[in-house]
């Protein structure tokens, strides 16, 4: 009976702390849509809380970019400390996923994007009534994401992906990343079935 009560009290305290931290993050990050989901990996929680440190905290949230485009964020925080209600993490690894519709908005309304099954971007559109299909790699250089065509075909006929037709179609399509929250810096960009994924890392992260 006593063990059950202690376990229940420990879990209640953990839930309270998760909600409190979620509210703090929502108040600080104005781009979030609603309150994020926060999970604190600590058991017994009360012991970690007494020490003022949690080994791992996971934050998941939906947000919008400065252009109003949706993005989903998942952040893993290591060694999070709580000092008088101020939360800091020794390091953080984040993953931001933009749906294909969000990433491809600048390519035109008649453009369809998907994962080619090999981690590359499959781009389909109509050109003079004919289907154009381009497979492209996404490459990260500093804070710029480049779309680099590697294969192309028009109505089933192969085209040179480095030729002027394809080059002109993708000219000016480089994306400059906005400043990421909490001092995170981009480390990689990739394509999955869920959309375009940006990985980021940061050290000495201040949450609230």
Backbone as a printed PyTorch tensor [residue, N CA C, xyz], in Angstrom:
tensor([[[  0.8170,  -1.2020,   0.0000],
         [  0.0000,   0.0000,   0.0000],
         [  0.8590,   1.2650,   0.0000]],

        [[  1.8740,   1.2740,   0.8640],
         [  2.7540,   2.4380,   0.9530],
         [  3.5170,   2.6290,  -0.3410]],

        [[  3.9890,   1.5240,  -0.9270],
         [  4.7340,   1.6130,  -2.1800],
         [  3.8390,   2.1590,  -3.2880]],

        [[  2.5890,   1.7130,  -3.3020],
         [  1.6430,   2.2010,  -4.3110],
         [  1.4100,   3.6950,  -4.1750]],

        [[  1.2660,   4.1470,  -2.9260],
         [  1.0570,   5.5720,  -2.6810],
         [  2.2700,   6.3940,  -3.1020]],

        [[  3.4680,   5.8870,  -2.7840],
         [  4.6890,   6.5960,  -3.1540],
         [  4.8510,   6.6700,  -4.6710]],

        [[  4.5330,   5.5590,  -5.3320],
         [  4.6260,   5.5340,  -6.7940],
         [  3.6420,   6.5140,  -7.4190]],

        [[  2.4190,   6.5510,  -6.8970],
         [  1.4070,   7.4760,  -7.3980],
         [  1.8180,   8.9200,  -7.1680]],

        [[  2.3610,   9.1980,  -5.9950],
         [  2.8100,  10.5520,  -5.6840],
         [  3.9540,  10.9630,  -6.5960]],

        [[  4.8570,  10.0080,  -6.8740],
         [  5.9940,  10.2900,  -7.7480],
         [  5.5140,  10.6270,  -9.1540]],

        [[  4.5590,   9.8430,  -9.6430],
         [  4.0580,  10.0730, -10.9970],
         [  3.2730,  11.3820, -11.0820]],

        [[  2.5090,  11.6910, -10.0470],
         [  1.7590,  12.9430, -10.0300],
         [  2.7110,  14.1390, -10.0650]],

        [[  3.8050,  14.0400,  -9.3070],
         [  4.7880,  15.1200,  -9.3000],
         [  5.4380,  15.2690, -10.6730]],

        [[  5.7080,  14.1250, -11.3350],
         [  6.3130,  14.1710, -12.6700],
         [  5.3640,  14.8270, -13.6690]],

        [[  4.0910,  14.4490, -13.6240],
         [  3.1040,  15.0360, -14.5340],
         [  2.9790,  16.5420, -14.3110]],

        [[  2.9850,  16.9480, -13.0480],
         [  2.8980,  18.3720, -12.7260],
         [  4.0880,  19.1260, -13.2890]],

        [[  5.2860,  18.5340, -13.1580],
         [  6.4940,  19.1740, -13.6730],
         [  6.4690,  19.2430, -15.1980]],

        [[  5.9760,  18.1890, -15.8420],
         [  5.8850,  18.1770, -17.3070],
         [  4.9450,  19.2750, -17.7960]],

        [[  3.8000,  19.4130, -17.1420],
         [  2.8540,  20.4620, -17.5400],
         [  3.4400,  21.8500, -17.2870]],

        [[  4.1390,  22.0000, -16.1790],
         [  4.7240,  23.2940, -15.8450],
         [  5.7950,  23.6850, -16.8800]],

        [[  6.6420,  22.7270, -17.2350],
         [  7.6880,  23.0060, -18.2190],
         [  7.0710,  23.2790, -19.5840]],

        [[  6.0370,  22.5430, -19.9450],
         [  5.3610,  22.7670, -21.2260],
         [  4.7920,  24.1830, -21.2930]],

        [[  4.2040,  24.6470, -20.2050],
         [  3.6540,  26.0070, -20.1680],
         [  4.7660,  27.0460, -20.3020]],

        [[  5.9100,  26.7980, -19.6500],
         [  7.0460,  27.7150, -19.7450],
         [  7.5390,  27.8140, -21.1900]],

        [[  7.6640,  26.6540, -21.8480],
         [  8.1610,  26.6370, -23.2260],
         [  7.1770,  27.3360, -24.1540]],

        [[  5.8770,  27.0600, -23.9820],
         [  4.8550,  27.6840, -24.8280],
         [  4.8780,  29.1990, -24.6850]],

        [[  5.1330,  29.7000, -23.4710],
         [  5.1710,  31.1390, -23.2470],
         [  6.3970,  31.7700, -23.8990]],

        [[  7.4820,  31.0110, -24.0110],
         [  8.7360,  31.5600, -24.5420],
         [  8.8200,  31.4390, -26.0660]],

        [[  8.2530,  30.3500, -26.6280],
         [  8.3300,  30.1060, -28.0620],
         [  6.9810,  30.4520, -28.6950]],

        [[  6.8650,  31.6380, -29.2360],
         [  5.5820,  32.1370, -29.7410],
         [  5.1570,  31.4800, -31.0540]],

        [[  6.0670,  30.7770, -31.7220],
         [  5.7100,  30.1260, -32.9920],
         [  4.9610,  28.8200, -32.7780]],

        [[  4.8800,  28.3380, -31.5430],
         [  4.2150,  27.0700, -31.2700],
         [  2.7130,  27.1860, -31.4370]],

        [[  2.1130,  26.0850, -31.8780],
         [  0.6610,  25.9910, -31.9590],
         [  0.1800,  25.2170, -30.7420]],

        [[ -0.3160,  25.9210, -29.7670],
         [ -0.7620,  25.2560, -28.5560],
         [  0.4020,  24.9300, -27.6280]],

        [[  0.1210,  24.0850, -26.6570],
         [  1.1170,  23.7010, -25.6520],
         [  1.8360,  22.4290, -26.0900]],

        [[  3.1630,  22.3950, -26.0080],
         [  3.8960,  21.1990, -26.4310],
         [  3.6920,  20.0230, -25.4860]],

        [[  4.0260,  18.8350, -25.9680],
         [  4.0190,  17.6370, -25.1380],
         [  5.4170,  17.4650, -24.5450]],

        [[  5.4940,  17.3490, -23.2410],
         [  6.7750,  17.2160, -22.5580],
         [  6.7880,  15.9040, -21.7770]],

        [[  7.8730,  15.1550, -21.9220],
         [  8.0360,  13.9030, -21.1840],
         [  9.3830,  13.9410, -20.4660]],

        [[  9.3550,  13.7840, -19.1450],
         [ 10.5800,  13.7870, -18.3390],
         [ 10.9510,  12.3500, -18.0010]],

        [[ 12.1290,  11.9400, -18.4350],
         [ 12.6110,  10.5810, -18.1670],
         [ 13.3860,  10.5930, -16.8590]],

        [[ 12.6860,  10.2900, -15.7680],
         [ 13.3410,  10.2810, -14.4560],
         [ 12.5100,   9.4400, -13.4890]],

        [[ 13.1470,   8.4250, -12.9070],
         [ 12.4600,   7.6240, -11.8830],
         [ 13.4960,   7.1330, -10.8560]],

        [[ 13.2400,   7.3640,  -9.5950],
         [ 12.0920,   8.1150,  -9.0890],
         [ 12.2190,   9.6000,  -9.3800]],

        [[ 11.1130,  10.1910,  -9.8170],
         [ 11.1170,  11.5910, -10.2110],
         [ 11.4770,  12.5020,  -9.0470]],

        [[ 10.9120,  12.2280,  -7.8760],
         [ 11.1030,  13.1250,  -6.7410],
         [ 12.5800,  13.2360,  -6.3520]],

        [[ 13.3260,  12.1500,  -6.5200],
         [ 14.7610,  12.1970,  -6.2150],
         [ 15.4810,  13.0980,  -7.2130]],

        [[ 15.1590,  12.9450,  -8.4860],
         [ 15.7730,  13.8030,  -9.5110],
         [ 15.3830,  15.2580,  -9.2990]],

        [[ 14.1110,  15.4800,  -8.9220],
         [ 13.6500,  16.8450,  -8.6840],
         [ 14.3840,  17.4650,  -7.5070]],

        [[ 14.6330,  16.6600,  -6.4740],
         [ 15.3640,  17.1680,  -5.3050],
         [ 16.7820,  17.5570,  -5.6870]],

        [[ 17.3590,  16.8070,  -6.6300],
         [ 18.7210,  17.1060,  -7.0890],
         [ 18.7230,  18.2340,  -8.1110]],

        [[ 17.5290,  18.5610,  -8.6390],
         [ 17.4210,  19.6580,  -9.6100],
         [ 17.9600,  19.3160, -10.9780]],

        [[ 17.9430,  18.0120, -11.3530],
         [ 18.4890,  17.6180, -12.6470],
         [ 17.7600,  16.3820, -13.1760]],

        [[ 17.4760,  16.3920, -14.4920],
         [ 16.8270,  15.2570, -15.1580],
         [ 17.7020,  14.8200, -16.3230]],

        [[ 17.9220,  13.5150, -16.4280],
         [ 18.8570,  13.0190, -17.4450],
         [ 18.3760,  13.2670, -18.8670]],

        [[ 17.0550,  13.1540, -19.0900],
         [ 16.5490,  13.3520, -20.4550],
         [ 15.1200,  13.8800, -20.4170]],

        [[ 14.8730,  14.8520, -21.2810],
         [ 13.5340,  15.4180, -21.4350],
         [ 13.2200,  15.4740, -22.9280]],

        [[ 12.0270,  15.0150, -23.2950],
         [ 11.5970,  15.0420, -24.6880],
         [ 10.4700,  16.0480, -24.8630]],

        [[ 10.5930,  16.8760, -25.8910],
         [  9.5720,  17.8870, -26.1880],
         [  9.1070,  17.6830, -27.6290]],

        [[  7.8050,  17.5840, -27.8130],
         [  7.2150,  17.4830, -29.1550],
         [  6.1750,  18.5780, -29.3110]],

        [[  6.2090,  19.2310, -30.4720],
         [  5.2970,  20.3670, -30.6610],
         [  5.0560,  20.6250, -32.1360]],

        [[  3.9100,  21.2250, -32.4190],
         [  3.6040,  21.7190, -33.7530],
         [  3.8050,  23.2330, -33.7490]],

        [[  4.3320,  23.7390, -34.8540],
         [  4.6260,  25.1710, -34.9280],
         [  4.4160,  25.6610, -36.3500]],

        [[  4.6340,  26.9480, -36.5420],
         [  4.5740,  27.5350, -37.8830],
         [  5.8330,  28.3600, -38.1080]],

        [[  6.2640,  28.4300, -39.3610],
         [  7.4140,  29.2560, -39.7090],
         [  6.9840,  30.7080, -39.8010]],

        [[  7.9470,  31.5770, -40.0570],
         [  7.6320,  32.9870, -40.2150],
         [  6.7140,  33.2530, -41.3940]],

        [[  6.6720,  32.3100, -42.3560],
         [  5.7850,  32.4420, -43.5100],
         [  4.4410,  31.7480, -43.2850]],

        [[  4.2340,  31.2690, -42.0520],
         [  2.9670,  30.6260, -41.7250],
         [  2.8530,  29.1890, -42.1770]],

        [[  3.9720,  28.5460, -42.4850],
         [  3.9430,  27.1590, -42.9530],
         [  4.1500,  26.2010, -41.7880]],

        [[  3.4170,  25.0940, -41.7610],
         [  3.4770,  24.1880, -40.6150],
         [  4.7750,  23.4040, -40.5460]],

        [[  5.1840,  23.0780, -39.3310],
         [  6.3610,  22.2470, -39.0860],
         [  6.1590,  21.5280, -37.7560]],

        [[  6.6450,  20.3000, -37.6840],
         [  6.5710,  19.5420, -36.4330],
         [  7.9720,  19.4460, -35.8430]],

        [[  8.0810,  19.6760, -34.5530],
         [  9.3880,  19.6480, -33.8840],
         [  9.4230,  18.5490, -32.8330]],

        [[ 10.5450,  17.8400, -32.7970],
         [ 10.8050,  16.8520, -31.7520],
         [ 12.2060,  17.1100, -31.2250]],

        [[ 12.3120,  17.3600, -29.9190],
         [ 13.5870,  17.7680, -29.3290],
         [ 13.9380,  16.8490, -28.1620]],

        [[ 15.1520,  16.3190, -28.1850],
         [ 15.6750,  15.5010, -27.0830],
         [ 16.6860,  16.3360, -26.3070]],

        [[ 16.3940,  16.5730, -25.0350],
         [ 17.2480,  17.4040, -24.1890],
         [ 17.9860,  16.5240, -23.1850]],

        [[ 19.2900,  16.7200, -23.0790],
         [ 20.1010,  15.9340, -22.1480],
         [ 20.4990,  16.7780, -20.9460]],

        [[ 20.4250,  16.1300, -19.7590],
         [ 20.8700,  16.7420, -18.5020],
         [ 20.2390,  18.1260, -18.3100]],

        [[ 18.9370,  18.0930, -18.1220],
         [ 18.1710,  19.3180, -17.9070],
         [ 18.1950,  19.6650, -16.4210]],

        [[ 18.5500,  20.8930, -16.1230],
         [ 18.6060,  21.3430, -14.7320],
         [ 17.5180,  22.3710, -14.4640]],

        [[ 16.9820,  22.3290, -13.2610],
         [ 15.9510,  23.2650, -12.8250],
         [ 16.5030,  24.0500, -11.6490]],

        [[ 16.7210,  25.3370, -11.8900],
         [ 17.2330,  26.2070, -10.8480],
         [ 16.2460,  27.3460, -10.6260]],

        [[ 15.4450,  27.1950,  -9.5830],
         [ 14.4600,  28.2240,  -9.2360],
         [ 13.5310,  28.5330, -10.4050]],

        [[ 13.0990,  27.4750, -11.1100],
         [ 12.1570,  27.6550, -12.2160],
         [ 12.7930,  28.0320, -13.5310]],

        [[ 14.1140,  28.1040, -13.6040],
         [ 14.8230,  28.3730, -14.8520],
         [ 15.4200,  27.0600, -15.3590]],

        [[ 14.9720,  26.6130, -16.5250],
         [ 15.3890,  25.3200, -17.0520],
         [ 16.4830,  25.4980, -18.1020]],

        [[ 17.5290,  24.6860, -17.9700],
         [ 18.6140,  24.6700, -18.9470],
         [ 18.9980,  23.2270, -19.2490]],

        [[ 19.4810,  23.0090, -20.4750],
         [ 19.9170,  21.6730, -20.8890],
         [ 21.3710,  21.7310, -21.3140]],

        [[ 22.1130,  20.6800, -20.9500],
         [ 23.5200,  20.6320, -21.3510],
         [ 23.6500,  20.5690, -22.8710]],

        [[ 22.7270,  19.8430, -23.5190],
         [ 22.7340,  19.7530, -24.9770],
         [ 21.3500,  19.3790, -25.4680]],

        [[ 21.1380,  19.5550, -26.7560],
         [ 19.8420,  19.2280, -27.3510],
         [ 20.0310,  18.7700, -28.7870]],

        [[ 19.2650,  17.7650, -29.1760],
         [ 19.1890,  17.3120, -30.5640],
         [ 17.7450,  17.4390, -31.0140]],

        [[ 17.5480,  18.1650, -32.1040],
         [ 16.1910,  18.4600, -32.5590],
         [ 15.9840,  17.9620, -33.9770]],

        [[ 14.7280,  17.6690, -34.2700],
         [ 14.3310,  17.2680, -35.6210],
         [ 13.0660,  18.0410, -35.9870]],

        [[ 13.1640,  18.8360, -37.0670],
         [ 12.0330,  19.6160, -37.5540],
         [ 11.5630,  19.0100, -38.8780]],

        [[ 10.2960,  18.6370, -38.9300],
         [  9.7500,  18.0050, -40.1260],
         [  8.7250,  18.9230, -40.7800]],

        [[  8.9970,  19.2940, -42.0260],
         [  8.0740,  20.1230, -42.8020],
         [  7.3430,  19.2340, -43.7990]],

        [[  6.0120,  19.2110, -43.7830],
         [  5.2720,  18.4340, -44.7840],
         [  5.6640,  18.8670, -46.1950]],

        [[  5.5280,  17.9410, -47.1520],
         [  5.9200,  18.2640, -48.5250],
         [  5.1920,  19.4930, -49.0560]],

        [[  3.9190,  19.6350, -48.7080],
         [  3.1660,  20.7900, -49.1730],
         [  3.7270,  22.0940, -48.6600]],

        [[  4.2720,  22.0510, -47.4390],
         [  4.8680,  23.2490, -46.8470],
         [  6.1940,  23.5730, -47.5210]],

        [[  7.0320,  22.5470, -47.7120],
         [  8.3510,  22.7820, -48.3020],
         [  8.2420,  23.1940, -49.7690]],

        [[  7.2660,  22.6340, -50.4640],
         [  7.1850,  22.8750, -51.9050],
         [  6.3200,  24.0340, -52.3240]],

        [[  5.9080,  24.8680, -51.3600],
         [  5.0000,  25.9690, -51.6870],
         [  5.5750,  26.8930, -52.7630]],

        [[  6.8920,  27.1130, -52.7410],
         [  7.5180,  28.0450, -53.6870],
         [  7.7030,  27.4400, -55.0720]],

        [[  7.5060,  26.1240, -55.2110],
         [  7.6970,  25.4790, -56.5000],
         [  6.4630,  25.5780, -57.3950]],

        [[  5.3770,  26.1040, -56.8560],
         [  4.1740,  26.2830, -57.6590],
         [  3.0590,  25.3450, -57.2400]],

        [[  1.7940,  25.7660, -57.4330],
         [  0.6600,  24.9700, -56.9830],
         [  0.4630,  23.6750, -57.7540]],

        [[  1.0420,  23.5850, -58.9650],
         [  0.8660,  22.3770, -59.7750],
         [  1.9890,  21.3730, -59.5460]],

        [[  2.8070,  21.5700, -58.5220],
         [  3.9480,  20.7040, -58.2480],
         [  3.6190,  19.7260, -57.1310]],

        [[  3.9720,  18.4670, -57.3490],
         [  3.7550,  17.4240, -56.3460],
         [  5.1010,  16.9070, -55.8640]],

        [[  5.2730,  16.8370, -54.5370],
         [  6.5200,  16.3510, -53.9470],
         [  6.2660,  15.0610, -53.1710]],

        [[  7.2790,  14.1880, -53.1630],
         [  7.2030,  12.9560, -52.3850],
         [  8.6050,  12.4350, -52.1570]],

        [[  8.7050,  11.3840, -51.3390],
         [  9.9730,  10.6980, -51.0980],
         [ 10.1550,   9.6550, -52.1970]],

        [[ 11.3180,   9.6300, -52.8170],
         [ 11.5280,   8.6670, -53.9040],
         [ 11.8300,   7.2610, -53.3880]],

        [[ 11.8630,   7.1010, -52.0510],
         [ 12.1560,   5.7960, -51.4660],
         [ 13.6200,   5.5800, -51.1650]],

        [[ 14.4600,   6.5250, -51.5740],
         [ 15.9020,   6.4280, -51.3430],
         [ 16.4380,   7.6850, -50.6640]],

        [[ 15.5590,   8.3990, -49.9740],
         [ 15.9960,   9.5900, -49.2530],
         [ 16.1810,  10.8150, -50.1210]],

        [[ 15.6250,  10.7690, -51.3250],
         [ 15.7030,  11.9390, -52.2100],
         [ 14.3030,  12.4720, -52.4930]],

        [[ 14.2460,  13.6640, -53.0190],
         [ 12.9820,  14.3380, -53.2890],
         [ 12.5290,  14.0280, -54.7130]],

        [[ 11.2970,  13.5590, -54.8290],
         [ 10.6980,  13.3090, -56.1450],
         [  9.7510,  14.4690, -56.4470]],

        [[ 10.0090,  15.1520, -57.5500],
         [  9.2610,  16.3540, -57.9100],
         [  8.5430,  16.0900, -59.2310]],

        [[  7.2310,  16.2780, -59.2290],
         [  6.4370,  16.0410, -60.4360],
         [  5.6030,  17.2790, -60.7500]],

        [[  5.5930,  17.6700, -62.0290],
         [  4.7840,  18.8020, -62.4610],
         [  4.5110,  18.6870, -63.9550]],

        [[  3.6150,  19.5130, -64.4550],
         [  3.2860,  19.5270, -65.8740],
         [  4.0160,  20.6760, -66.5610]],

        [[  4.6140,  20.3750, -67.6920],
         [  5.2880,  21.3860, -68.5080],
         [  4.7130,  21.3040, -69.9170]],

        [[  3.9770,  22.3210, -70.3140],
         [  3.3060,  22.3240, -71.6200],
         [  2.4530,  21.0680, -71.8020]],

        [[  1.7890,  20.6690, -70.7170],
         [  0.9070,  19.5160, -70.7770],
         [  1.5980,  18.1770, -70.6860]],

        [[  2.9200,  18.1750, -70.5280],
         [  3.6760,  16.9270, -70.4340],
         [  4.2060,  16.7440, -69.0140]],

        [[  4.2460,  15.4900, -68.5320],
         [  4.7110,  15.2510, -67.1540],
         [  6.2390,  15.3320, -67.0330]],

        [[  6.6880,  16.2260, -66.1630],
         [  8.1120,  16.3470, -65.8620],
         [  8.3610,  15.7260, -64.4860]],

        [[  9.3190,  14.8170, -64.4120],
         [  9.6730,  14.1670, -63.1480],
         [ 11.1520,  14.3970, -62.8730]],

        [[ 11.4430,  14.9370, -61.6980],
         [ 12.8280,  15.2240, -61.3080],
         [ 13.0870,  14.5930, -59.9440]],

        [[ 14.2180,  13.9220, -59.8220],
         [ 14.6770,  13.4340, -58.5230],
         [ 15.8320,  14.3200, -58.0810]],

        [[ 15.7360,  14.8270, -56.8480],
         [ 16.7420,  15.7820, -56.3840],
         [ 17.2420,  15.4310, -54.9910]],

        [[ 18.4960,  15.7740, -54.7530],
         [ 19.0680,  15.6700, -53.4180],
         [ 18.9380,  17.0220, -52.7170]],

        [[ 18.7310,  16.9800, -51.4230],
         [ 18.7530,  18.1980, -50.6240],
         [ 20.1040,  18.2740, -49.9260]],

        [[ 20.7810,  19.3890, -50.0740],
         [ 22.1100,  19.5570, -49.4960],
         [ 22.1350,  20.7930, -48.6110]],

        [[ 22.7320,  20.6210, -47.4420],
         [ 22.8180,  21.7120, -46.4690],
         [ 24.2060,  22.3250, -46.5050]],

        [[ 24.2410,  23.6390, -46.6870],
         [ 25.5000,  24.3720, -46.6580],
         [ 25.3150,  25.5680, -45.7330]],

        [[ 25.8640,  25.4680, -44.5310],
         [ 25.6440,  26.5200, -43.5470],
         [ 24.1830,  26.5720, -43.1550]],

        [[ 23.5160,  27.6550, -43.5210],
         [ 22.0840,  27.8070, -43.2410],
         [ 21.2510,  27.7960, -44.5310]],

        [[ 21.8420,  27.2650, -45.5970],
         [ 21.1460,  27.2240, -46.8800],
         [ 20.8860,  25.7840, -47.3090]],

        [[ 19.6360,  25.5160, -47.7100],
         [ 19.2620,  24.2070, -48.2410],
         [ 19.1640,  24.3290, -49.7600]],

        [[ 19.9500,  23.5200, -50.4620],
         [ 19.9510,  23.5350, -51.9240],
         [ 19.2050,  22.3200, -52.4580]],

        [[ 18.4350,  22.5400, -53.5280],
         [ 17.7690,  21.4530, -54.2460],
         [ 18.6170,  21.1400, -55.4670]],

        [[ 19.2280,  19.9570, -55.4960],
         [ 20.1640,  19.5950, -56.5670],
         [ 19.5860,  18.4360, -57.3810]],

        [[ 19.0720,  18.6770, -58.5910],
         [ 18.5250,  17.6040, -59.4210],
         [ 19.6050,  16.5810, -59.7880]],

        [[ 19.2410,  15.2940, -59.7010],
         [ 20.1940,  14.2360, -60.0690],
         [ 19.6620,  13.3720, -61.2120]],

        [[ 18.3450,  13.3270, -61.4120],
         [ 17.7600,  12.6680, -62.5890],
         [ 16.5630,  13.5000, -63.0310]],

        [[ 16.2210,  13.4000, -64.3230],
         [ 15.0730,  14.1420, -64.8510],
         [ 14.5400,  13.4350, -66.0820]],

        [[ 13.2200,  13.5240, -66.2650],
         [ 12.6030,  12.9760, -67.4650],
         [ 11.3670,  13.7880, -67.8120]],

        [[ 11.0900,  13.9160, -69.0980],
         [  9.9130,  14.6190, -69.5940],
         [  9.1380,  13.6510, -70.4670]],

        [[  7.9170,  13.3220, -70.0300],
         [  7.0660,  12.3510, -70.7280],
         [  7.8100,  11.0330, -70.9360]],

        [[  8.6120,  10.6440, -69.9340],
         [  9.3330,   9.3770, -69.9910],
         [ 10.6620,   9.4380, -70.7130]],

        [[ 10.9960,  10.5870, -71.2850],
         [ 12.2620,  10.7340, -72.0010],
         [ 13.2820,  11.3880, -71.0860]],

        [[ 14.4430,  10.7740, -70.9420],
         [ 15.4740,  11.2750, -70.0360],
         [ 16.0020,  12.6310, -70.4690]],

        [[ 16.2310,  13.4680, -69.4600],
         [ 16.8360,  14.7820, -69.6790],
         [ 18.1040,  14.8850, -68.8490]],

        [[ 18.9800,  15.7800, -69.2590],
         [ 20.1900,  16.0470, -68.4890],
         [ 19.8040,  16.8870, -67.2710]],

        [[ 19.9630,  16.3440, -66.0330],
         [ 19.5660,  17.1220, -64.8500],
         [ 20.3890,  18.3900, -64.6560]],

        [[ 21.5680,  18.4440, -65.2990],
         [ 22.4120,  19.6370, -65.1990],
         [ 22.2250,  20.5720, -66.3950]],

        [[ 21.3100,  20.2070, -67.3050],
         [ 21.0900,  21.0200, -68.4990],
         [ 20.3370,  22.3020, -68.1970]],

        [[ 20.2910,  23.2140, -69.1700],
         [ 19.6800,  24.5360, -68.9460],
         [ 18.1920,  24.4700, -68.6100]],

        [[ 17.4490,  23.5170, -69.1650],
         [ 16.0150,  23.4460, -68.8920],
         [ 15.7590,  23.1850, -67.4070]],

        [[ 16.4340,  22.1880, -66.8780],
         [ 16.2350,  21.8370, -65.4690],
         [ 16.8520,  22.9090, -64.5810]],

        [[ 18.0150,  23.4160, -64.9750],
         [ 18.6750,  24.4620, -64.1880],
         [ 17.7670,  25.6770, -64.0370]],

        [[ 17.1540,  26.1090, -65.1540],
         [ 16.2880,  27.2860, -65.0970],
         [ 15.0570,  27.0290, -64.2390]],

        [[ 14.5490,  25.7900, -64.2690],
         [ 13.3510,  25.4560, -63.4970],
         [ 13.5970,  25.5480, -61.9990]],

        [[ 14.8470,  25.3050, -61.5770],
         [ 15.1510,  25.2970, -60.1480],
         [ 16.0070,  26.4910, -59.7110]],

        [[ 16.2490,  27.4100, -60.6170],
         [ 17.0140,  28.6050, -60.2570],
         [ 16.2620,  29.3960, -59.1950]],

        [[ 16.9780,  29.8360, -58.2000],
         [ 16.3800,  30.6470, -57.1480],
         [ 15.5630,  29.8610, -56.1360]],

        [[ 15.6970,  28.5340, -56.1350],
         [ 14.9090,  27.7160, -55.2140],
         [ 15.6790,  27.3480, -53.9330]],

        [[ 16.8840,  27.8620, -53.7560],
         [ 17.6070,  27.6270, -52.5050],
         [ 16.8220,  28.2260, -51.3420]],

        [[ 16.8510,  27.5550, -50.1980],
         [ 16.1200,  28.0270, -49.0270],
         [ 17.0960,  28.4530, -47.9350]],

        [[ 16.9760,  29.6780, -47.4900],
         [ 17.7650,  30.1450, -46.3520],
         [ 16.9650,  29.8900, -45.0840]],

        [[ 17.5430,  29.1230, -44.1900],
         [ 16.8390,  28.7380, -42.9710],
         [ 16.7140,  29.9200, -42.0200]],

        [[ 15.5750,  30.0380, -41.3580],
         [ 15.4410,  31.0850, -40.3400],
         [ 16.2470,  30.7080, -39.1040]],

        [[ 16.4070,  31.6470, -38.2190],
         [ 17.0890,  31.3700, -36.9630],
         [ 16.2870,  30.3570, -36.1710]],

        [[ 16.9480,  29.2970, -35.7400],
         [ 16.2620,  28.2460, -34.9960],
         [ 16.1380,  28.6400, -33.5240]],

        [[ 15.1470,  28.0960, -32.8380],
         [ 14.9420,  28.4710, -31.4300],
         [ 16.0440,  27.9480, -30.5190]],

        [[ 16.2140,  28.6240, -29.4060],
         [ 17.0970,  28.1840, -28.3120],
         [ 18.5560,  28.0120, -28.7270]],

        [[ 18.9790,  28.7070, -29.7690],
         [ 20.3810,  28.6340, -30.1730],
         [ 20.7550,  27.3730, -30.9330]],

        [[ 19.7910,  26.6110, -31.4090],
         [ 20.0830,  25.4010, -32.1740],
         [ 20.6910,  25.7610, -33.5270]],

        [[ 21.5860,  24.8920, -34.0120],
         [ 22.2150,  25.1000, -35.3140],
         [ 21.9370,  23.8860, -36.2030]],

        [[ 21.6060,  24.1010, -37.4910],
         [ 21.3140,  22.9800, -38.3890],
         [ 22.5380,  22.1090, -38.6320]],

        [[ 22.3170,  20.7900, -38.7060],
         [ 23.4130,  19.8520, -38.9270],
         [ 23.2050,  18.9630, -40.1540]],

        [[ 21.9420,  18.7580, -40.5590],
         [ 21.6870,  17.8640, -41.6900],
         [ 20.2750,  18.1070, -42.2130]],

        [[ 20.0630,  17.7640, -43.4830],
         [ 18.7330,  17.8270, -44.0720],
         [ 18.5080,  16.5380, -44.8490]],

        [[ 17.2930,  16.0010, -44.7770],
         [ 17.0000,  14.7350, -45.4290],
         [ 15.5340,  14.6960, -45.8370]],

        [[ 15.1800,  13.6160, -46.5470],
         [ 13.8050,  13.4310, -47.0020],
         [ 13.2920,  12.1070, -46.4720]],

        [[ 12.1140,  12.1120, -45.8730],
         [ 11.4600,  10.8990, -45.3990],
         [ 10.0420,  10.8780, -45.9440]],

        [[  9.3130,   9.8060, -45.6540],
         [  7.9240,   9.7170, -46.1050],
         [  7.0600,  10.8060, -45.4780]],

        [[  7.4860,  11.3360, -44.3230],
         [  6.7040,  12.3620, -43.6260],
         [  6.9430,  13.7610, -44.1740]],

        [[  8.0340,  13.9480, -44.9160],
         [  8.3470,  15.2750, -45.4470],
         [  9.8280,  15.5570, -45.4290]],

        [[ 10.1830,  16.8240, -45.4610],
         [ 11.5810,  17.2590, -45.4280],
         [ 11.9880,  17.4610, -43.9720]],

        [[ 13.1100,  16.8500, -43.5910],
         [ 13.5350,  16.8310, -42.1920],
         [ 14.8310,  17.6110, -42.0230]],

        [[ 14.8350,  18.5110, -41.0590],
         [ 16.0370,  19.2570, -40.7000],
         [ 16.4710,  18.8250, -39.3090]],

        [[ 17.7060,  18.3520, -39.1900],
         [ 18.2730,  18.0070, -37.8860],
         [ 19.1060,  19.1760, -37.3780]],

        [[ 19.1010,  19.3590, -36.0690],
         [ 19.8410,  20.4720, -35.4690],
         [ 20.3840,  20.0450, -34.1100]],

        [[ 21.4170,  20.7590, -33.6680],
         [ 22.0510,  20.4560, -32.3870],
         [ 22.4240,  21.7680, -31.6810]],

        [[ 22.4530,  21.7060, -30.3810],
         [ 22.8730,  22.8620, -29.6170],
         [ 23.4220,  22.4530, -28.2610]],

        [[ 24.3040,  23.2470, -27.7120],
         [ 24.8680,  23.0180, -26.3870],
         [ 24.5370,  24.2200, -25.4810]],

        [[ 24.3710,  23.9310, -24.2050],
         [ 24.0620,  25.0060, -23.2650],
         [ 22.7420,  25.6810, -23.5920]],

        [[ 21.6850,  24.8890, -23.7090],
         [ 20.3950,  25.4000, -24.1570],
         [ 19.5800,  25.9560, -22.9810]],

        [[ 19.0850,  27.1570, -23.1350],
         [ 18.1950,  27.7370, -22.1510],
         [ 16.7610,  27.5560, -22.6040]],

        [[ 15.9440,  26.8960, -21.7880],
         [ 14.5570,  26.6290, -22.1400],
         [ 13.6280,  27.7210, -21.6560]],

        [[ 13.8270,  28.2040, -20.4390],
         [ 12.9710,  29.2530, -19.8970],
         [ 13.8150,  30.2100, -19.1000]]])
